[in-house]
């Protein structure tokens, strides 16, 4: 049997080689020999367009493949729904952002209009004051001109009298011979020559008042410029409320907590762990969180004071430098000592 299979295979090889030489595409005889001997496989036909499986798929594999395909479709459907939901959310968020941008633009325009109205109000006040100052200068001019006009009329009358006297004297001179015979033609007597009155020198604009006006306007201008520059600082101002738990027992705090003073006598009550027991000091109740802050502190009622900032780790007990404001690395201050 083995010899027959070998012979058939050898014959198959020879036939296949011959077919290749003759250019034929027929299946080799060796393949049929193997089929006749019971070797079961399907020959691959190179001329067939149908896909040939080397072995049939099992029903379990086909069922698993169908189930996998169904799961893939369900998964893709869920993914598509998720993507569509994400698209809707994204579109809604984009519309929300666009609406916010439009609202911001409108809000900014409203704020610009409000700022413009505030500056227009200040400009209106300045224009009104300017007009009032100009009116006062005009009134001063009118008063001065009225007095000068009166003086001018007096001198004009005196000039007319002098002119009449000159004319009369000239007539007398021309008719001197006839005047001597008739005893007439005496020239009009001219009164005492007129001299400028001392009050005329004082008829002028109020220069002293005008100089004061210029100095006042200059001072107001400087103060206004300073206030406008201070405006930027006020935008970063931070209100400070005194933390009563940190106050030394000799410090009294106002009711609103915005001011404090040295009372000189210790108040009764238990000592708080955060309280300064020896150093006359107090801290604010709110920590500094902004990157830029600005304070204005009124210290005109104190002859000696210190104002500054400190970390919360500043010591509270004892009189060492660790508990004194500005004497350690946990604090900084500006101060004025008693004179």
Order of alpha helices (4+ residues) and beta strands (2+ residues): alpha-alpha-alpha-alpha-alpha-beta-beta-beta-beta
